[in-house]
Amino acid sequence: MTVEKGGRRRYGAAMASNAPQGAPRTRKPDWIRVKAPTSHGVSETRRLMRDLNLHTVCEEAACPNIGECWTKKHATVMILGDTCTRACAFCNIKTGMPRAVDPLEPEHVARVAVTMGLSHIVITSVDRDDLPDGGASQFVKVIEALRRDAPQTTIEILTPDFRNKPMAAVEAIIAARPDVYNHNLETVPRLYPTIRPGARYYASLRLLESVKRMDPSIFTKSGIMLGLGEERMEVHQVMDDMRSADIDFLTMGQYLQPTPRHAKVVDFVTPDAFAAYAQIARAKGFLQVASSPLTRSSYHAGEDFAQMRAARAAQLAKIG
């Protein structure tokens, strides 16, 4: 299956996303290839995380940018353990019954921010459907520890959907006032039953909408993967849905098949197609857009946050 100009897929692309498990992985084009992580900064970051008994989504999700980010001592900390209670078809994080929540985790995350001298930190987690609040209280504790020990560090969180959990759980996180609240929609609604079966598209949208409604000062962010069989107009509709929920920041990146057991890559979207999507997204009113084959939720997150904050300031200045 090929991608036509502007990212439009030929008829039948969507059907290919239901390839049987165990199908061989498609060879990556040159623009998606990255070097293996070997620098001193990589080993230092890995050692710090192991010493503090912390996990990173960089490792667990086999992120292609780990070499670049860890060399720069940028890492996305994954709290609440390394075992997820869901089994999404795109995700490389292991599934099973998680261990008990580590009470020292908030302190250890704050120590990472201080030790690495982070100006911006991204905190994510596995899904914890086994917990009454989905792990929301741990996010609150981590934010509080960071505010106490690393007050100059801006905080970006990437949370699960907290589906079927009390709204008070989300309200507590919002009250802790992270600088950026991210929750990824991941793909278009039509593909949810096969790609993200444990989640609901409109529930995720409502989560992000509620954050902005409760505290308009918090930046909201969401992302989708391309290459799973989505149609161009479906991507445009997701953009419209996000803007209806007043989401500030959109990320778009190429889906990569972690193992033969995961959903197959239907096509590799070209850099030009990603650029075309970005142009459309900016025209729809997003404050910030990151769109490229290697874009991931926390890739260049600190730089993007600074640009987004400047864009809002400029926007408010015009209104004033």
C-alpha positions in Angstrom: 0.0 0.0 0.0 1.4 3.4 -1.0 0.7 7.0 0.1 -0.4 9.4 -2.5 0.5 13.1 -2.4 -0.8 14.8 0.8 -1.1 11.6 2.7 -4.2 10.2 0.9 -4.3 6.4 0.9 -5.6 4.3 -1.9 -8.8 2.3 -1.3 -8.3 -0.8 0.8 -5.5 0.5 3.0 -7.7 0.3 6.1 -8.3 -3.4 5.6 -4.6 -4.2 5.8 -4.4 -3.1 9.4 -6.1 -6.3 10.4 -3.1 -8.4 9.3 -2.8 -11.6 11.4 -0.5 -11.7 14.3 3.0 -13.0 13.5 3.1 -11.3 10.1 6.6 -10.2 9.1 7.5 -6.5 9.8 7.7 -4.2 6.8 11.2 -2.9 5.9 11.7 0.7 7.2 12.4 3.4 4.6 15.6 5.4 5.0 13.9 8.4 6.6 12.8 6.3 9.6 16.1 4.7 10.4 18.0 5.8 13.5 21.4 4.8 15.0 21.6 2.5 18.0 22.0 4.4 21.4 25.7 4.1 22.4 26.7 7.5 23.9 28.0 8.1 27.4 24.8 10.1 28.1 22.7 7.1 27.4 24.6 4.9 29.9 24.4 7.6 32.5 20.7 8.1 32.1 20.1 4.3 32.2 22.2 4.0 35.4 20.3 6.8 37.1 17.0 5.2 36.4 18.1 1.8 37.6 19.6 3.2 40.8 16.3 4.9 41.6 14.2 1.9 40.6 12.4 3.9 37.9 11.2 3.0 34.4 11.1 5.0 31.3 8.7 4.8 28.4 11.8 5.4 26.2 12.9 1.8 27.0 9.6 0.0 27.6 8.0 1.3 24.4 11.2 0.9 22.3 11.2 4.5 21.2 13.3 5.2 18.1 14.5 8.5 19.6 16.1 7.0 22.7 19.7 7.6 21.5 19.2 11.3 20.7 17.1 12.1 23.8 19.2 10.2 26.3 22.4 11.7 24.9 20.9 15.0 25.8 19.8 13.6 29.2 16.1 13.9 28.3 13.9 11.0 29.5 10.2 10.3 30.0 9.7 8.7 33.3 7.0 6.0 33.5 5.4 5.8 36.9 3.2 3.1 38.5 5.5 0.2 37.4 6.3 -1.4 34.1 3.3 -3.6 33.7 0.1 -2.5 32.0 -3.4 -3.8 32.6 -4.4 -3.4 29.0 -3.1 -4.9 25.7 -3.2 -2.4 22.9 -2.2 -3.7 19.6 0.5 -1.0 19.0 2.2 -0.9 22.4 5.4 -2.8 23.4 4.8 -2.4 27.2 4.2 -5.7 28.9 0.7 -6.7 30.0 -0.3 -8.5 33.2 -1.0 -7.9 36.9 1.1 -5.0 38.1 3.0 -4.9 41.4 2.0 -2.6 44.3 2.6 1.1 43.8 6.0 2.3 45.1 5.5 4.9 47.8 9.1 6.3 47.2 8.4 6.8 43.5 7.5 10.5 43.7 10.6 11.3 45.7 12.7 9.4 43.1 11.2 11.2 40.2 12.0 14.5 41.8 15.5 13.4 42.4 15.8 12.6 38.6 14.8 16.2 37.8 17.3 17.6 40.2 20.2 15.3 39.3 19.7 15.8 35.6 19.0 19.5 35.9 15.8 19.3 33.9 14.0 22.4 32.9 11.1 20.3 31.7 10.1 16.8 32.6 7.5 14.4 31.1 5.8 11.9 33.4 3.7 9.1 32.0 2.4 5.8 33.3 1.0 2.4 32.4 -2.7 1.8 32.6 -3.7 0.8 36.1 -7.2 -0.4 35.8 -6.6 -2.4 39.0 -6.4 0.7 41.2 -9.6 2.5 42.4 -8.5 5.8 41.0 -6.4 4.4 38.1 -3.2 5.7 39.6 -4.3 9.4 39.6 -3.2 9.9 43.2 0.3 8.9 42.3 0.4 11.5 39.5 -0.6 14.1 42.1 2.1 13.0 44.5 4.8 13.1 41.8 3.7 16.6 40.8 3.8 17.8 44.4 7.3 16.3 44.9 8.6 18.0 41.8 7.1 21.4 42.8 8.8 21.0 46.2 12.2 19.8 45.1 12.5 21.1 41.6 10.4 24.3 41.5 12.0 25.6 38.3 11.1 22.4 36.3 8.0 22.6 34.2 5.9 19.5 34.3 4.2 17.7 31.5 2.1 14.6 32.3 0.9 12.0 29.8 -1.9 10.1 31.5 -4.1 7.1 30.8 -7.8 7.7 30.1 -9.0 6.8 33.7 -12.0 5.1 32.0 -14.6 4.0 34.5 -12.8 5.8 37.3 -14.4 8.6 39.5 -14.1 12.1 37.9 -12.6 13.2 41.3 -9.4 11.3 40.3 -8.9 13.6 37.2 -10.0 16.6 39.2 -7.2 16.0 41.7 -4.6 15.9 39.0 -5.9 19.1 37.5 -5.9 20.8 41.0 -2.2 19.9 41.2 -1.7 22.1 38.1 0.7 20.4 35.8 1.9 22.8 33.0 0.9 20.4 30.2 -1.8 17.7 30.4 -1.3 15.1 27.6 -3.5 12.2 26.7 -3.1 10.5 23.3 -6.0 9.6 21.1 -3.5 7.3 19.3 -5.6 6.7 16.1 -8.9 7.4 14.3 -12.2 6.2 15.9 -12.7 3.5 13.2 -9.5 1.6 14.2 -10.2 1.6 18.0 -11.7 -1.9 18.2 -8.5 -3.5 16.8 -5.8 -1.0 17.8 -7.0 0.3 21.1 -9.7 -2.1 22.3 -9.6 -1.2 26.0 -10.3 2.5 25.3 -13.1 4.7 23.9 -12.3 7.5 21.5 -14.9 10.0 22.8 -14.1 9.2 26.4 -10.5 10.3 25.7 -11.8 13.4 24.0 -14.0 14.2 27.0 -11.1 13.8 29.4 -9.1 16.4 27.6 -12.1 18.7 27.2 -12.7 18.5 31.0 -9.1 19.5 31.8 -9.5 22.7 29.7 -12.9 23.4 31.2 -11.7 23.1 34.8 -8.4 25.0 34.3 -8.0 26.9 31.0 -4.4 27.8 31.9 -3.2 24.2 31.6 -2.0 23.4 28.1 -3.6 20.3 26.7 -1.9 18.0 24.2 -2.7 14.9 22.3 -1.2 12.7 19.5 -2.0 10.2 16.9 0.0 7.6 15.0 -0.1 7.4 11.3 0.5 4.3 9.1 -2.2 2.0 10.7 -4.6 2.3 7.8 -6.3 5.6 8.6 -7.7 7.6 5.7 -6.7 11.3 5.2 -10.2 12.7 5.9 -10.3 10.6 9.1 -7.1 12.3 10.3 -8.7 15.7 9.4 -11.8 14.8 11.4 -9.6 13.9 14.5 -8.0 17.3 14.2 -11.4 19.0 14.2 -12.5 16.9 17.2 -9.4 17.9 19.1 -10.0 21.6 18.3 -13.6 21.2 19.5 -12.1 20.0 22.8 -9.8 23.1 22.7 -6.6 21.0 22.6 -3.6 23.2 22.2 -0.9 20.8 20.9 -1.1 18.1 18.3 1.6 15.5 17.7 1.7 13.1 14.7 4.3 10.4 14.2 4.8 7.2 12.2 3.6 3.9 13.8 6.4 1.3 14.0 5.7 -2.3 14.7 7.5 -3.3 17.9 7.4 -7.0 17.3 5.8 -9.4 14.9 3.0 -10.0 17.4 1.8 -6.3 17.2 -0.3 -4.6 14.6 1.4 -4.5 11.2 2.5 -1.2 9.6 0.0 -0.6 6.7 2.2 2.1 5.1 5.1 4.4 5.9 3.9 8.0 5.5 6.4 10.2 3.8 7.9 13.3 5.4 6.2 15.4 2.8 2.8 14.0 3.8 3.6 14.7 7.5 4.4 18.3 6.6 1.1 18.6 4.7 -0.8 17.4 7.7 1.1 19.9 9.9 0.1 22.7 7.6 -3.5 21.8 7.8 -3.4 21.4 11.6 -1.9 24.9 12.1 -4.6 26.3 9.9 -7.2 24.7 12.2 -5.8 26.7 15.1 -3.5 24.5 17.2 -1.0 26.5 19.2 1.7 24.0 18.5 2.1 21.1 16.0 4.8 18.5 15.8 4.4 16.2 12.8 7.2 14.0 11.3 7.9 10.3 11.0 10.0 10.3 14.2 7.7 12.5 16.3 6.6 11.0 19.6 4.6 12.5 22.5 7.6 13.7 24.5 10.1 14.1 21.6 11.6 17.7 22.0 8.9 18.3 24.6 10.8 21.0 26.4 11.5 23.0 23.3 7.9 22.6 22.1 6.5 23.7 25.4 8.6 26.9 25.3 7.3 27.6 21.8 3.7 26.8 22.8 3.9 29.2 25.8 5.3 31.9 23.6 2.5 31.3 21.0 -0.1 31.7 23.7 1.5 34.9 25.0 1.5 36.3 21.5 -2.1 35.3 21.0 -3.2 37.0 24.3 -1.2 40.1 23.4 -3.2 40.5 20.2 -6.5 40.1 22.1 -5.3 42.7 24.7 
